[in-house]
Amino acid sequence: MPNSTYSVIENKWITLKDGTRLAARIWMPNSADITPVPAVLEFLPYRKRDGTSPRDESTYPVFAAAGIAGIRVDIRGSGESDGVIDGEYTQLELENACEIIAWIAEQAWSNCSVGMMGISWGGFNCLQVAALQPPALKAAISIASTVDRYNDDIHYKNGCHLAAQLSWASTMLAYQSRSPDPELVGDRWRDMWMERLENEPFFLEEWLEHQKRDDFWKHASIGEDFDAVKIPSMVMAGWADGYRNTPIRAIEGMPDRAKALIGPWVHKYPHFAWPKPRADFHGEAIRWWNRWLRDDKNGAEDLAQMRAYILDAVKPAPRRDHDNGFWIAKQSWQAPEMLHFHVRDDRLVGAKDAEAVVHSTDGQHDVFVKSPLDTGTAAGEYFTLKPDAEMAIDQARDDAGSLCFDTNILENDLDLLGRAEITLDVGCAADWANLCVRLVDIHPDGTAARIAFGVLNLAHRNLDANYNDPQPMPSGEKAAIKVVLDACGYRIRKGHKLRIAISTSYWPLILPDPFNAGVTIDTASIDLALPLLGDHEVIEMPEPENPDPLPTYIEHQPATTRREVRHNLSANKTEYCILEDTGSFEHPDTGLSTRQIRDETWAISPDDPTSLRGHALWTCDMEREGWFTRTVCRATLTCTQTDWRIEASVIAVEGDHEVYEKTWNRTIPRDFM
């Protein structure tokens, strides 16, 4: 739709020094013809033409109307950009971003000040690029990202293998296998498509080759050197998402440069995220950009270091449209005061009501824990896109396979903000086992709401020393273990109970260890430390003026979603099944219709870790009158006690003819420690 304050350049080629042309979509303020303007770059492999167009069209017109150019660029090998992608956050990707920033600064319409932003991949690489210090990059906004690619992404978590590795590898295979749009690239679209299909990597191969936190994962993990990021950075996240630790990590690592904002949200931009309340992302961002990209003295530097939504006695539900709670601000973030609980007489009691932690040697407080391997089906997904069963549901079914300790009914509200920790003495007959600890709010009616969780491969227990050289568990004796849970902001109300639930399985979120030996826990050694909210100011956070900011496209087939757990009692097998169908929608301006169907199933026998099987099937359609392409991508992960086995394939269809097929088959040794 024509606009009097900005224009849209549907496709602009940016030529890199190696000759590769990257495709950009640009929202340009009309004022740039008279006065140079700042620009904001978002650099992704998620296809500007169709994949991210709804959210792009919800934000960049608002920026452009405020006098800020929006530059949305597809990474090489994606969308309409030339070449083939070479992995996640690679040196080439980050160098390309620096080239684009320099190109922006050289344009006649540019005031030579560039911001970079994004959610997830774009949230990652804007901080990673900032660490390279390109001269024109002056500020960043990072949403749902990480500063530690090994411990806080979809691959591994404290040495545990995440099922999201397969899920995301198959997702990226589906994204990268799709063709460019002939309307933008012309007759060469087919050659570009064939180049991608022939040369694209299957990311899971590389990820499984690096099962420890080696240099592969340290690359682009800005937590290795926070001082490298010199620019002001707004870091946002949602409590309902897996990427909830980064805002706290960022303000602790960059206290003079970072601001944190954490809401109740899933993995979405705050102005259209669920559960509500939402936040006025556009207002926040424009104020941030104006301060750092055009030196507007608007006080953005004086924002509280931490602003967070404190969830208030949330109840899990099939869908959570709104979470109760309240916004707080802490002008200066300090390490929280920790409230300690111990286990006495099978109850969780406050430190003042218990004797000091006991490290027993006679075994009188020992409890053996070996969870059924299908414990964890109430966990939801690592990163969540909808406020339904992708989020953690009632924990009762997982508590049944866990060692649980409850407090008495709380006499006062308990307000938390930060990362809980639990220390305990653990023994294991095998070299290692997985350990999961959940913090659970038990409502008066028995509803069990997960507040936070943490997982640990016991061989990775020494997180601060010899991290790249995990150690087997000591034979015949216990080791002192610390599990740091993910961050939370939560009020447990008086009249409720607090529970810790400890299990050796959290499937399918994390994949099982190969031994299934169980662990022995000295319950008298348990010390649970909860981060207290402490001094704060209750604040109001503006919500978006537009309650429905995403554009409406033409619907041809409706979207559907389904999650279910199947227990085959005769076969002693549990299946966790996911179906996500985006439906078919046509962009009203481009005439391009797209549809993606994800059909994913995880299966396991509750007593056999080598029965694990994950299978993902993606079907991706692109269609315009007289033109149709489809890619069908399959990926399977199985294991033995010593190996991971992966299979994958891509089939490409043009019109009604299959035009390409490729397969992968690989066995990769399991790196137990």
Secondary structure by P-SEA (a helix, b strand, c coil): ccccccccccbbbbbccccbbbbbbbbcccccccbbbbbbbbbbcccccccaaaaaaacaaaaaaacbbbbbbbccccccccccccccccaaaaaaaaaaaaaaaaccccccbbbbbbcaaaaaaaaaaaaacccccccccccccccccccccccccccccccaaaaaaaaaaaaaaccccccccccaaaaaaaaaaaccccaaaaaaaccccccccccccccccccccccbbbbbbbccccccccaaaaaaaccccbbbbbcccccccccccccccccaaaaaaaaaaaaccccccccccccccbbbbbbccccccccccbbbbbbbbcccccccbbbbbbbccccccccccccccccccccccbbbbbccccccccccccccccccccccccaaaaaaaccccccccccbbbbbccbbbbbbbbbbcccbbbbbbbbbbbcccbbbbbccccccccccccccccccccccccccbbbbbbbbcccccccccccbbbbbbbbccccccccccccccccccccccbbbbbbbbcbbbbbbbbccccccccccccccbbbbbbbbccccccccbbbbbbbbbccbbbcccccbbbbbbbbbbbbbcccccccbbbbbbbbbbbbcccbbbbbbbbbbbbbcccbbbbbbbbbbbccccccbbbbbbbccccccc
